[in-house]
Amino acid sequence: MEINKILANNFLIWDKLTSEEKTKITNAAVIKRFVAGEAIHHGSYDCSGLIILISGSLRAYMMNESGKQITLYRLFEKDICLFSASCVMKDITFDIYVDCEKDATVVLIPINQYKEIVDNSRTILDYTNRILTSRFSDIMWIFEQMAFHSLDKRLAYYLIEQSYNEGTNTLNFTHEKIANDLGTAREVISRMLKYFELEKIVELKRNKIIILDEKKLSEISEK
């Protein structure tokens, strides 16, 4: 498929752009593919450009010096990865990392061309600011959960959310992955999952969690 058709199908403000803006973006854009586990954005020193996700999923997270992680948000089809163009946003001084979670195809608008387009297009600037506001809302929600909600509630909500995203009650997740997503230790997650298993809310298998009682899980997440 031609890249302008891909952009028309996946860049949500495409119809609002001028012919000149569309031409500039089409000429600059390149298609890239990533495999699960591959690093896409390495923090504030890495500024490749704007990424539009065509297929697959990406995970954005923060990581401290010891390697402890917390997932901030995930990106799916037609989502925009803005922090890969963070050098355009001069006041962004913290590191956000982005990895490919499921094999992904993206459109990349290189940073120099993206900056030129943003500087000359009110439509794209406004869209960029809306995405930025939405992402910061996602991040603040995560920190609110960490500060004010118990781990059992956060874990229950997480399992429900991931079950919805995956379309199944069987999650092929390791305890370490969940710990990274929730910003805690693997041992803590293992203990909480074991408690859920004793309560017959989930069944634990090797690298697998089966949700048995979605109603009870929902009650915990809402308490």
N, C-alpha and C positions, 0 to 999 in steps of 0.2 A: 504494500500500500504506500502511496506517495506520502511524503512527510506532511504536506499541507492538509491532506485528508485526515491523517492521524491527529494533527493539531486541532482540526475542526471538530473531531469527535471527542477529544479529551481535554482541551484547554477551554474551560467553562466560559471565558469572556471573549472567545474568538469572534463571535458575531458582532461584538461591540467595538472591535478594532477597525481602524481605517485600512484601506488597501495597502498604503505605504507601510504601516506597522506590521501587517500580516506578511508582507514581502520581506521585511527586515528579519522577522522572527524565523520565517521559513528558510531563508538563506543561511542563517546562523545555526539553526538547530541540527543536532545530530542524535541518532538513535544509539543507545548503549544498552548492553545486557549484563546483568549481574547474577551470580549464583548465590544460593542461600549460605549465609555465614560470611559473605564478602563485605569488607568495609567500604562504605561509599563516601562518607564524610568524616574527617579525622579531627574535628574541633576547629577553633577559631582561626588557626593558621592555614587551614585548607579552605579554599574558596573557588570551587570549580564552576559554579553557575546555578541557574534555576533548573530544578528537576521536576518534570511532569511525569507522574507514574502511569504507565499504560497497562501493566499487568503485574501480578505478584504483590508483595507487601514489604514495607520497610519499617524498621524500628528506630526511633530516636531516643537517646538516653544520655544521662550524665554519668560520669565515672570519677571517683576520687583517686588519690595517688596510690592507694593500696589495691586498686582495681575493683572496688565495690561499685556496683551499678544500680541505677534505678531507671526504669522505663518511663519516659515522659508521655509519649503517644506513639501510635502506629499510623502508617499511611497506606492507603489502598488505592484501587483504580481511580484515576482522574484527580487524585490528591496532588498537592504541590508541596515539594520539599524546599522550603524557603531558606533554612539555615545553611544549606550548601552554597548560598549566595550571601552569607552573613557579612562579608566585607563591604557590601553596599550599605549595610546598616551600621553606622559608625559607633553607635552607643551599645552594641552587643559586645560585652567583654567577658562572657563566660563560655565555656566549651560545651557544645552539644555534639554528640557523635551519632552517626546514622549508619546502620548495617542493613544489608539485605536479609530479610527473614524468610521469604519464599522467593524462589527464582523470579527475577523481575526484568521487565523491559521498560525503559524510560526514554523520554526525550530530554536532552540536555541543551539548554541555551547558555553558551559560555559566558563567563562573568563580564567580560569587556563589552560584548554586544548587549547583554541584559542591562548593564548599567546605563549604556547609551539610550536604550529603549525606555527605561524607567525615567531617565532625566528629561525625556521629550514627550512622554505620554501620560497625561493625567489619568486616563482610564487604567493603565497598568499600575501606576503608582497607587491609586486608590485601592485596587484589587490586592496589591502587595500588602498594604497597610491593614486591610481587612483580614487577610490570612495571618499576618503577624499578631494581630489582636486575638484572633481565635486560638492560635498556638499558645500564647501567653496565658490565656484563660485555662487551657488544658493543663499547662504546667502548674498554675496556681491551685487548680483542683487537686492535683497529685499531692502537692505539699500540704494542702488542707487535710487530705485524708491521712497523711503521715502524722500530722501534728495533733489531730483531734479525734481520730477514730481508732478503735482497737484492731489488732491484727486479724482476729477471727472474722470481723465484719469486712475488712478489706479483702481478705482471702476469699470469702464467700462471694463477694461482688465480682472479684477477678474471675473466679471459676465460672460464674454465670455469664459474664461478658465474653470470655473466651469460648465457651460452649456455643454461644450465639454466633460469634465470628466464624467458628469452624463448622457450624451446622451439624454438630454431633455432641452427645453426652460423653463420648470417649475422647479424652485429651491426651495426645502423645507428648507429654511435657515431662521434663526432668524437674526434680525439686530445685536444682540449681537455677534453672531457667526462671522458675517462679520467683525465687529469691531475688534474682537480678531485676525482674520486672517490678517487684514490690519494694526493693531497696532494703532488704534485710538479709540475715544469714540463712544458709541452706538448712542448718540444724533446726532453726526456729520454724521454718516452713514444714520440715519433716515432722516435728512434734505436733504442729497444728493439724496437719493432714491425718496423722495417726489418730488424733482425737476425733476428727470428722469420721474416720473409718469406724472407730469404736461406737460412734453414735449412728452408724449405718447410713451416713449421708453420702459417703463415697466408698469406692473399693479401690485399693491401691495395688497396682502391678508394676513390674519393672518398667520404668520410664513411661508409665501410663496411669491416668487417673480416670476412673469411671464414675460419673455422677449418678447416684442411685435415688436420691430424694431431693429433687429440684425445689420443691415447696419449702422444705426445711432450710435449704441453703438460702433461699430468698428471704425467709424470716430472719435468719442471722444477719444478712446483708442490710436489712431495713431496721434492725433494732436500735 
